[in-house]
Amino acid sequence: MVGPAQAAPQNRISGNLEATPSLPLRGSTHALAQARYDVGRLDPNRVLHGVTMYFSPSPGQQAELDELLRELQDPRSANFHAWLTPREYAGRFGISTADRDKIEAWLRARSLTPEAVAAGETQVRFGGRTGDIETAFGTEFHRYQVDGERHFANASNLSLPAALSGMVVGFRGLNDFRPHPQIRRAAPRFTSSISGDNYLAPGDLAVIYDINPLYSASPAITGSGVKIAVVGQTPVNLSDIADFRTAAAGLGVNLPVTVPIDSGSDTPEAGSEDLVESDLDLEWSGAIAREATIEFVYSRLNNGNNDNVIDALNYAITHDVAPIISMSYGDCEPDETSFITTGETWLQQANAQGQTLVIASGDTGAADCDTGASAGSGLAVDYPASSAYATGVGGTEFDEGSNGASYWAKAGSTDVINSALSYIPEVVWNDTAATGTLDATGGGASSVFSKPAWQTGTGVPAENARYVPDIAFAASNTHDEYLYCTTNSSGQASCDNGTFRLVSSDSNVDNDLTVAGGTSFGAPLFAGVLALAIQETGASGGLGNVNPRLYQLAASTPAAFHDITGGNNDVPCVIGSADCGNVGSFGYSAGVGYDPTTGLGTIDVSLLVRNWDAVSGSSSSSSGGSSSSGSSSSSDGPSGSSGASGSGGGGGAWSPEMLLLLSSLPWLRRRRRFA
């Protein structure tokens, strides 16, 4: 339950906006809007739609929100899992109607037109000529040529009336840079009578990560009645998803619901990375939560609003599309300085509404700002995975050793689709040496966020920083890769009439299959796991920020996690460049308990789901925030860099005696909620 009715937001704009001087909005220029890429001014008559101004809560509202987010995850609080609707959130943490009216009047006076927006008072959306936007906000729009692609963006920070200082956190729609998916395509592998190679199908994951006991339970735990939102930035061919579900066998017909957020072309960009990303996200979230409703929230191609996957994320939050949101996109923290403050307000709103954000942690090892063969930008992690309000998912690689035959069924006269026999030992995913490019799980210390109060336990570094990832799944793109179905650049379906094989000859196997790796797979996989947990626990409305619960379970039910202790996410770096030193590589190593490569480890899904509602939490477990204490010792600081993290004090796990005591208290007994 929630407390007494909250008063409407107080007015924060004093005086007339026209009469106040202008002040720059720091960080409002995109990181790639650099002079070295500049190819000239943008046509001032170009019209932009969907430009959005976002507002932060006042200091008083933020304090109230921080407390609410803590209470929502505290079983002792009357507000435990008492999620807000988007309208309720805006009514408590948005701006006043009077302030909104003043801002819209100020925009109209500058020939800019306010546009409709979702219920709530957390943003103002408008459109107009770029020349009028330049005049209103004291900037210029330029065109940029980056990596062979043409873009536009404001060339300098925006200026705003001083009366809006502290209210406006950022803008969207002022540039057309698009995030890149966290996918690593691979050469195909197949468990066949000739090659003996393996790939991952849904049935394999059900064995390896112990999901089958949930499927065979009575009633079956399949995600039935639960929604998952997958966000993307391209339309898809639903026939590809249908082919995948047919070829995988046992998944049944359960196609995604498409939710476009804008106008534009609904023809998929065949063969593009964005199409592949959306296809595998939809296929694999539905492969785990077989009967869940998958809502695909996406921006169309060539839309008039310059929308992309980030705007699809915002739509999924402001429209409360589903209690779980899966996103396999991101960028390194230094390149997202113009968005992080805005993004944090979105993610806090999502958590307050009971939504869980599951985000891929990145695919270039400890050097998230770099691509290619060697790093030169220093240690970095990926945002939004690095947010305390999101669950970051890293990657592992199976390590069969010399006993591969004991983990995979031997192929007979026909090819084997689901061939895994048991859990397979894992190490950190790092294919950098095999591929000659930065190819490893993202992970490390945030340079932006301090340590959340809940990030405690064996192995958590003592440094006061948010560490990612939180958990992991298999992600290699050279060994035991994932199968998916898509449409290639020629417009041809990669799966033929619901089969993974297009031809029967094993000699042509390399042309038969589409397989890939990357942390892109982990995000939809864990989204599917959470759908199973929601069905099992009857958690009507969602689970919110699950990170506090994950770290509690790692202490109370360690068998629910496969602790990954071998491998690292080291990548080559240019000697003398940031963090590189004289070693020529840097990264983090796996260790006992938590580590900044695979987090708490991979999951025994049945154990995790069955124990989700067991004794959990204390009033010190926060949904966000930061803490400089409570971490345990760790040797998982960055290797090869000048700043390895030190050792800290004792861990923050509950003792077995305390767990037994707490379990006897009535307010902590198992809860079940039903729609």
N, C-alpha and C positions, 0 to 999 in steps of 0.2 A: 504494500500500500504506500501511497505517497502522503506527505504531510498536508497541512492546511493549504488552501488555495493561495498561490503566490501572487503578489502585487504585479501589475503590469510594469514593464521596463521603464525606468526613469528617463526623462529627456536628458540628453548629454550634449546637445549642440546649444551653446549659449550665443545669443545675438544673431546677426545676419551673416550668412555665408559670404555674401558679396562684399562685406566690409572687412573681412579678415585677410591678412597677408597669406601668401602661399608658402608652403614648406615642402621640401622634397620627401617623397616616400622611399626610404632607403630599401635597396634590394628589389626594386620593381622593374629592373632590366634583366632580360634573359641572359644566362651565362654565355651563350653563343652569339649574342649580338655584339660582336667585337669588330673593331676597325679593320683588322686584317681580312675579314670576310666581307666587308661592306662593298656593295656594287652599285650604290646610288639610292636616291630618294624614291619612296613609294608614291604612286599617283595619289594626290590629295583628294581626288574625287572617288576613290574606291570606297565603297560602303561596307562597314563591318556591322554584323548583327551578333547578338549574344555576348557582347562585352559585359563582364560581371564584376561588380565591386563587392568585396566580402568584408564583413565586419567582425571584430573580436568582441568578446564579452567585456563589460566593464570590470575593473578590479574586484568589485563586490560580487558581480556575477561569476567571475572566474573562481573566486574562493568558494562560492556556493556550489559551482559545478564540480570542482575538485573533491569536495566533501561528498557530493552525490555519487560520483564515480566510485569512490571508496565504499560507500554504503551499498551500492548496487552489487558488489561482490563480497559483502560481509554477511554471512548467514545469520548473525545476531541482530542485524539491523531490520527495522520495519520496512526499509526500502530495498531489501534484498530482492534482486531481479524484478523490481517494480519499474519496468522500462517505460520511457516516455514515448509519445507519438511525436512526429515532426512538428506538429502544431503546438503541442505542449512544450517541446524544447524551445521553439522560437519565442513562445510566450514568456519563458523564464530567462532565456539567455540571448535573445535577439535585441534589436534596437526598438525604440518606441515608434508608434505610428507618426507622431509629430516630427520626429527626426527624419523618418523616411520621406515624409512629404516635403521637408525642406531640401533634402538631397535631390529628389526628383524635380523640384522646381528649379534648382540650380542647374541641373542638366538641361532642362527645357530651354532655359535662358541662353544656353550655348548651342542651340539647334540640335541637341541630342535627344533621342526619343526613348523614354522608359518602356521596357517590354515586360510581358507577363513572366512570372517566376513561380516556383512551387510555393505551397503554403508555408508561411514563415516570414520572419523579419531578420534574417541573417545575411541577406544579400540584396543588391539592386542590380537589375539587368537592363542594358540599354543598347542602342545602336545609333549609327550616324556615319557621316563622311569622315575619312581619316584626317582631313584637313581641320575639321571642326574638333575632333578629338585632340589633335595636336595643340590647338589653341586653348582648349579647356584645361589640358593637363601639362602644358609647357614642355612638350617634347616633340620629336620628329620621328616619322616612320621611315625606315630604310629597308632595302632589300639586301639579303646576305646569301652568299654561295658557300655552303658548308658540305664537304665530302661529296661534291657533285650534285647536291640538291639545292634548289632555290627556295628561300624562305623570306619572310618579312617579320619585323618586330620593331617596337619602339627602341630608339637608339640611346636614350638616356632615361634616368629615373623620372617618374611622374612627379608633378607638383600638385598639392591639394590645399584647399583652404585650411588655415591653421586650426580652425574650429573643429576639423575632422581628425586632428592629430590624436593618435591613440585609439581611434575607432576603426579606421580602414586598415586591414592587414594585407590586402593584395588584390590583384585583378586576374581575370582569365579572359581569353579571347583577343588579346592584343598582339599575338604572334601566332604563327602556324607551325612551330616546331612540334614534333610528335615524339613521344617516348618510343623506345625500341623494346621488343619482346625479349624475354630471358630464355631463348631457345637455342639449342645446339643441334643442328641437323647432323646426320651421321650416315655412313655407308651401311646398307642393310645387312642384317644377320638373320639367320633362320635356323630353327631346330629341324634339321632335315636328315634324310637317310644318307646323304653324301657329305654335306658340309659339317654337320654336327654342331653348328653354331646355335646360339640361343638369343632369343629376344623376349620381351616382356609383354604378355597379354593379360587381360583382367584376371583370369583364373590363376595366373602365377602370383599376382599380388595378393590374392585372397589366401593363398597358401603361405607365402613368405612372411606376410605381416599378420597372419592369424585372424583373418576376417571371417572365414567359413563358419566358425561356431555361431556367429551372429546371424548369418544367412539361414542356418539350419535350425535356429531357435523357434520356439512356438510361443507367441507369434514371431515371424521372421523379422529381424532388424535389417531393413533395407533402405531406410531413409524415407519410407512412406509417410506422406503428410507433411514433409519438410521442404522448404524452398532454399535453393542456393542461387545467388546471383553471380554470374561470370561476366566480367567487364572486358570489352574489346574495342577495337577501332576499325572494324571492317565488317560488312555483311558476310554471311557464310552460306554455303549450300547445305541445306538440311539433309540432302541425300547422302552426303559424306558421313554425317553422324549416324544416319540409318544404316549405312553399309558397315560402319564400325560395330554397331550393336549386333548386327546380324552375324558378322564374321566372328565376333568374340564368343558367341554362343552363350545362352543363358541370361542375357541382359534384357531381352524383350523389347517391344516397341515402346519407347518413351522419349519422344523428341523434345528438344528445348522449346521454350516459349520465347519468341523474339521480341525485344523491347527497344526499338530505335529511339534515340533521344533527339533527333533532328531530321530535317529534310535533306535530300541528296540522292546520290545513286545507290541503289540496293543491289547492284551487280558486284559480286565479290571480285577482288583483285587476284585473279588466279595465280598461284605460285608464290605469292608474296609471303614474307615472314609473318605479317599480321594475320593473314588467313590461316597459315599453319598454326600459329599460336592459338587463335580462337578455336580452331577445330580440336586441337588436342586438349585444351582446357575444358571444352564442352564434353568431349568423349570420355575423358578420364575422371572428371568429377562425377559423371553419371555412371561410370564403370564401378566406382566404389559405393556410392549411394544409388543403387540400381533403380529404386522406385521414387526417388526424390524428384521434385519439380525443378528443373534447371531453367532459370530465367537469364537469357542472354541480353545484357544491356550494352548497347554499342552505339558508336557514332558512325554515321554513314560516310561514304567517300564523297569528296567534293561538296561537302555541306557548306552552307553559307555562313556558318558560325565559327569556323575554324576549330570545331570541337574535336576532341580525341579521347583516348581512353581515360584520361584524368577527369574529363567532364562526365564520362559515363559513370565513373566512380562517384562523383558528386550527385548525379541523378539517383543512383542506387541508394545513396544515403538519404537525401532530402525527400525521396518518395518512399523510403522504408520498404524497398522492393523485397528483401529477403533477410532472414536473420544471419545468414552467412554470405560474405562477399569474397570471391576469389579473384586475385589480380596477379598476373605474371609479368608485369611491367614495373619499371622503376629507373632510377638514375642515381649516380653517386651524389652524396650529400653536398659537396662543394658546387656542383652544377645545378642544384635545386634550391639555392638560397632565395630565389625570388618566389618560391612556392611553399617552402616548408612551413612558415608561420601560418599561411592560409590552410595548408593541408592538415595541420594539427587541429585546427578548429573543426574541420570536417570529421576527423577520426574520433575526436571527443564526442561529437554529436552522435556518431554511429554507435559508440559504446554506450552512451546514455539511452539509446533506443533499443539496446539489446543485440546490436549487430556485432559480429566477429569479423575482423579483417584478416585475411590470410594472404600473405604477400611473399613472392619469390625473393630470395636474398641476393641474387646476382650470380653471374657465370664467369667472372674473370678473377677469381681468387681474392686475395687480400688487396688487390689493386682495382677497385671498382670504377675508378675514373679512366682507366686505360683499356685499350684494345690492342690487337696486333701481337707481336712476338715478345715484347718487353715493356715493362712499366717504367714510367718516368714522372708520374704525378704523385707518388707516395701512397701510403696506406689510406684506404677509404672503404666505406660500406655504403650500401644501397638504401635509398629512401623510396617508398614509405616503409620498407621492411624494418628499418632502424627505429621507427616510432615505438614508443612504449605502449601505444594504443593499438598496435598491430602485432600479429604473430609472424615472425620471419621464418621461412622454411629453406634450409640448406640442402646439400646433396652428399650422397655416399656412393660407393661403388662396391659391388659384390666381390668377394675375395674367396673363390672356391679352392684356391691352392691346388694341390695335386689330387684332390678328392672331388673333382667336378662331377664325376659320374654318380656320386652319392647324393647330389643335390638336384640333378636334372634327369628326367626320364629319357632313356635311350630311344632315339627315333627308330622306327621300324620301316616298313615298306612305304608308309605314307608319312607326311610331315605332321609334327605334333604342335598343336596350338598352345595348350596349357600343359607345361611340362615340369614346372617346379615341384619338388617333392617335400621341401621343408624350408625352414628359415635358413638363409645363407649368410655366413659371416660377412661383415662389411668393414670397409675402411673409408677414409675421407675421399670424396671424389676429386681427383686431380688428373686430368688427361693432358696437361700442358706439354709434357715431354712427348707424348704420343702424337699430338697434333701439330706441335710447333707454334702454337698460339696460346694466349692466356685462356685457359680452359679448366676452371676449377670452381668449387663452391665459394660463393661470397661469404665473408664472415670477418668479424673483427670488432673493434671499438668504435662507437660513434664519436665524431668530432663535434657534434651538436648537442646531444642529449646526455644528461647525467643518469646515474643508475636508478632505475625504479626500485621502490621499496621491496617489491616482490621478487626481484632477481637475486636470489640467494641460494646457497647450497654448495655442496662439494664441487670444486673446480671453478666456480664463478670467480673471475679475477677480482682482486681487491681494488683496482682502479675505479674511481668514481665516474664511470661511463656506462651507458647502455651498450650491452654487447649483443651481437646477432651472430648466427640465427638462434632460434629457440628450439627447433626440432629439425629433423631432416628425413628425406626419403631418397631412394636410389636415383641417381641422376647422370650416370656416365653416358657419354655419347660415342664410346669406342668399345664398350663391354657390357653385354646384356642390356641393350637399349630398349626403349618403349616403341611399340607399334602404334600407328595412328592412320587415319584415312583423311585424305584431303583432295583438292583439285590442283593439278600441276599447271605450270605456266602455259601449256598448250590447251588448257581447258578440259583435260581428261581426268576422270576420277581415278585415284590411285588404287582404290579397292573395287574390284570388278563384281558387281551384282552381289555384294555382301560376302565376298571372300577376300582374305588377305593376299591371295596369290592370283596373279594375272595369267600366268602360264604354268604348265605342269613340269617343265624341265628344270631340274636342280641346277643345271649348268647356267641358267639365266637368272639365278636367284638374286643377284645384285641389282637386277632391274625390276624385281617383283614387288619389293616392299618399301614402304616409307617408315623409317624409324628415326628416332632422335633421342637426345638427352637434355640435361639442363635442369636448373631449379624450377623452370616453368612447370614441370610435372608435379613437383612436390606441393605447390599451392593448391591446385584442384584436388589432388589426392587427399590432403588434409581437410579441405572443405567437405569432401565426401565423408570423411571420418566423423567430423563434427555433426553432420546430418544424422549419422547413426546414433551419436551420443544424444542428440536432441530427441530422437524418437524413443530411445531407451529410457531416458529420464523423464520424458513428458514435459520438458522445459518449454512450455508455451511462451512464445515471444522471443526465444533465443537464449544465448549464453553470455552475450556481451564480450568483454575482454577476457579471453580464456587464459592469458599468461599467468596470472596468479595461481590458477588451479593447476596448470601444468607443472609449475615449480613445486607446489605442494605435493602433487602426486609423485614427482621424482623422488621426494624424500620419504613419503609414506608407502608408496607402492612401486619400488624401483623395478620390479619385474615387468612393469608396463612399458619399459623403455629398453631398447638395445643400446647399451653404452658402447660408443665407438671410440676405441683407444688407439687406433693405428692410422698413420697417414697425416697429411698436412695440406694446407692450401697455399703453399709457397709458390711464388711465380718469379721469373727472372725480372731484374730491374737494372736500369742504367746506373752503373757505379757513379756515385757522386750526386745522383738525383735525390729528391726528397725521400727520407727514410731508408735509403738503400745502403748507405755506408760503403764498406769495401768488400762485402760478401758477394754481391751480385744477385741476390734474391732476398725476398722477405715474405713473411706470412705467419700463420699460426699452426700449431700442432695439436692433434687430438690428445686427450688424456682422460683419466678417470673422472667420471661425473660430467659436469658441463664443460664444454670447450667451444671456442669461437670459430669452429669449423662445421660441426654438426649439432651444436646446441646440447640439448639433453639426450640426443640420440634419435634413432628411429623408433617405431612404435609397435608394440604388440597390441593390435587394435582391440581385440576382444577384452583383454585385461584393462585397457584404458577406459573403454566404454562402460564395462561392467562396474568399474570402481569410480566412475565420474562423480556420483552422488554420495560417495563415502565421506567420512568426516573431513571437513575442509575449512580452512581459513581462520583468521583472527582479525581483530579490528586493525591490526598493523598491516594487513595485506591490502595494498592499494592498487587501483586499476590503472593508475598512471603515476605521475610525480617522480620524485627522485630521492635518492638516499645515498649517503657516503659511507654507510656502515652496513654490517650484516652479511658481508660476503666472506667466503672461506678462501683458504689459500689456493693458489694456482700457479702452475708453471707454464700457463698458456699465453704468455705475452708474445708479441710479435718477434719472430726470429729474424736475424739479419738486419735489424734496425737499431737505431741508437736508443730507443725508448722501450725496453721491455718492462712489463708491469711487475710490481713486487708482490710479496706475500702479505696476506691479511690475517685477520683473526678467525674465530670459530664460525661455523655455519649457522644458518637460521632455520634449520629443519626442526619439526616437532619431534620430541622424543617418543618412543613407543608408549611410555607410561602416560605422557600427556595426551596422546591420541586416545588411549583407553579411557582416561578420565573424561575427555571431551565427548566421546561417543555416548557416555551415559546421560548427557544433558539433553533434555527434550527439544531444545531449540536447534540442536544440531543433528537430529535424527533425519533419516532419509526423507527427502521431499519428492513428491511427484506432482507435476502440473500437467493438466490436459486442456486442450483447446475446447 
